[in-house]
Amino acid sequence: MPEPAAPTGPADPVFAEPTAAAVPPSGDRSDEARQSFVDGPDRPAGEQPSPAGATLPPELADAARTLFGDRLDLAAAYAELLATDGVVRGLIGPRETPRLWDRHLLNCAAMAERIPEGASVIDVGSGAGLPGLVLAIARPDLTVTLVEPLARRTSFLIEAVQHLGLTRSVRVFRGRAEEAATGSRDREPLSADIVTARAVAALDRLAAWCLPLAVSGGRLVALKGASAAEEIAEHAAAVARLGGGEPELHRCGVGVIDPPATVIEVVRERVVGPARKKAPKRSRGGRRRGSQGRDR
């Protein structure tokens, strides 16, 4: 099946191109730009990444075939890229390579069951491409935008997209989620049917970054861990203030992967503008409190 053409338009010129820059711009200081749990420290001296680390374990072969279908070879090529170049660039820790399939690829691919056919997807804080690139591999009907602020990660993502032959369905945007949502003089704001995220932030901050990128009625689909239910209980009120509906917890890949992937979904029900600054209160005499100077 040929790759669907990615959307074109005013957003294209600001999408990242390969660059040798390794240092993020001064603005990349948000929580999104922090090291994600898949990022590893520099490799110990003399340690060489091996493609063998990306080998699909036999006990996971059935699950991988179920989730990736006839694109399993493409998923294997991405796994090899993570186990080699991803380790060299510090995007994947060397200790993560034996767990690439069960902890990363299959977990992310299981999320696809929560995404409707032909949907547009924005992946916030994409890092090494998890889950955005995995979803693009598993679901050729999707168009995916990878949003990532750090230069070394966006360079890897662009080269991975090119290497995997996904340039017609996947784009890379270098910037923060807030920048993608607000647009600029030369670019329209980005939006999508589904906004995904993995290991980026707690649910309240995640909703603040991701819901503005979802179309009205669109959804945030966040891959979470064991504390997902607690996050929902703690942050449901904050999500509502941000225009989101009641967060829902879903288990993805039941009967296919063990344990299933845990996902929190939030529908964007209302458009909530930025909070307005309160004007200074006036005293009974009509003067603003804190006013400097006195009447003469």
N, C-alpha and C positions, 0 to 999 in steps of 0.2 A: 504493500500500500504506500503510495507517495506521501511525503510529509505535507501536512496542510500549511499553507502560506501564513507566516506570522503577520499580525496586523501592521500596516504601515501608516505613516502620517507624520504629524508634527513632532512626535516623540522621538523619531528615529535619530536625528542628528546628535542627541545627547547621550545615546547609548554608548557604553564604554567600548573602546578599541584596545587591542593588546598594547601594553606599555611595559617598559623595563622598570618603572618606578616601583620601589619596594616600601616607601614610607608613605603612610596615609596623610592626606591633607590635614591642616590644623583643625578643621571642623569635625574630623572623625573622632569625636571624644564621647559620643553617646553610649548608652548601655549596649546598643546594638553592636557597637564596634569592639566590645570586649571579646576576649578570647573565648570561643565556644568550647564545649566539652569535647568536640572531635578534634580541635586543634591541639597539636602536640608541641613540646619543646623541640629545640634543635636536636638532630640525631646525634648520639654519641659518636665520637671520632672512630672512624673505621667501619661503622655499621652501614651496610648497604641494603636498601630496600630490595625485596625480591618479588617478582610477579607471582611466585608460588604462594605468597600470602593472600592472593585474591582467589585462590582455587575454591570452587564451590564444594562444600562438604557433602558427601553422598547422602547423608541423612536429611539434608535440606533441599535436595534436588527436586523432589515432587512439589514442594511449596514454591520453589523458584519457577518451575514450569507453569504452575497454576497462576502465579501473579504476573509473570512476564510473557507467557505464551511464546509466540514465534519471535519475540524480541529478546529472548534470553541471552543470545550471543552478544547483543548490544549491551545488556546489563553486565555481562562478564567483562567486556572491554572497558566499561566504566570502572568496575571493581579493580581491574588491573591498573588503570590510571591512578586511582586513589592509593593503591598499595605501593606505587612507585613514585610518580611525580608528586602525588599528594603528600607523601611522607617527606620527600626531599624538600618541599616548600614549607613544611611545618603545618600543613592543614590537617593531617591525620597523624596521630601518634603511632609510633612503631608497634606499640602493644595492642593497637586497635585492629591491625590488619588480620589477625586470625578470626576476628569477630565482624568483619565487614558485612558478610551476608546476613547473619541473624540479627545483629544489633542495629545495622544501618540500612542496607538495601531492602531487605524483606519487610522490615518495620515500616519504612517509608512507602513502599509499594502497596502495602495493605491499606493505606489511607485512600487509595484511588477509588475504593468502593463508595466513598462519601462524596465523590465529585461527579456531577452530571455529565452526560455525553456532550462533547463539543464546547465545554466551558473554557473561559479564559481564566488563567491562574496567575497570581502574583505571589512569589515566594519571598518573604521578608527575612533579612539576615541569612541569606542562603549559604554563606560559608563555602564549603566544598561542593555545594550543589544538593544538599540534603534538606528537605525532601524534593525540591523543585526539579532537579535533573532526573531523579529517579521516576517521578511522576510523568515527565516528558517521555522517558524511555518506555514505561509500562503502558502509557496511554497516548498513542499517536494522534488521537482526535483533539487533544488539548493544545492550546497555545499558552506558553509559559514565559513569564518575565521574572528573572532572578534579580532581586534588589539586594545589593551588598555595598557597604561604604568603603571597605579596605582595598587598597590597590593590589596587594599581592593575591588576594582572593579573587578579585574580578579578573585579573590576568589569567589565573588558573581556569576560571569558569569559561571565559571566552575561548581559550584554547581547547578546553574539554568539549564545548559545544561544536567547535569546528572539527575536532578529531572524531567525534561520534556522528557527524553528519546531520546535526539537528538545527542547522542555521535557519531553516525555514519555519521552525515552530518554537524556537527558544531565543530570547534576547536577554542581554545582561545590562542592567542599569546600575551605574556606580553612583551611590548616594544613599542617604538615610531614607527611611520610610516617610518621614515628614516632608522631605524634599520631593519625593515622588508624588505625594498626595496633593501638594500645593501648586506644583508646576512653576513656571517662570515666564519671563517675557518671551522666550523663544520656544516654549514647550507647554503643551496642554497637560493638566494633571493626569496621572495614570489612575486607572481603575480596572477592576476585574470582577467576574462573577464570584470567584473564590480567592481568598487570601490565606496562604499557608504560612506556618512557622514551626520551627523545631528548636528547642533548647535556647530560646532567645531571652525570655523574661517571664516574670509572673503574669498572671492573667489580666490584672488591672492595667499594667503598662503595655502589655501586648495588645489589649483592646484599643488603647489610646493610639497606638501606632498603626494597627492593621484595619480597624473598622473604617477610617476615612478613605481607605483604598478600595473598599468593597462598594459595588453599586447598591442602590436601594434594594433591599430584599436579598442581597448577596450575603455570603457567609465567611466568617473566620473559621478555619479548620486547623486547629493547633495540635500537633503531636506532643503528648505529655507523658509523664511517668506515673509512679505509684501514688503521688500526692494530688492527683487531678481532682478527686472529689473534695478534698480539703480546700484546694484553690477556688473551686466553684463556690463553696460555702463562704469563703472569706471575701471574695471579690465580686459576687453577683451584683451587689448594690452599685459598685463602681462601674461595672459594665453597663448597667441600666442607665446611669447618668451620662454615659458616653454614647447612648443611642442604641445599645445592643439589647436583644431579647434575652430571655432566660437561658443561661449556658446549659448545654446538654452534654452528657458524657456518653461516648459510644466506644464499643470494643470492635476493632476491625481485624479481619483475618481469622475470625473464629473458625476452628476446625482446619485451618491451613497453617498458621504459625502458632507456636506455643512459647511464651504467652502471647495472646493477641495484642495488637497495638492499641494504646489508649489515646483517644482523641476527644478534645473539647470543641464543640461547635457553638458559634454565636451568630445569630442572624442580625444584620444591620436593619433595624426597624425604623430608626429616625436619623435625620441628619442633624448633628449637634455642632453648632459653631463654636469658635474659641471663646473662652470666658472673657467677659468684659471687665475692665478695671473699674473699680468703684470710684466715683467722684468723691473728693474729700467732703466730709459733713460740714454743714454750716452751724455756727452757734446761734443762739436765740437772737443775737443782735445783728445777724445777717453776715457776719464775717466768717471766713473759713477757719476752722480750727487749725492751729499751728501756723497761722499767718504771721509773717515776720513784720516787725515795725508796728507803730501805733498811729492813730490819727493825731494830727497836730492841731 
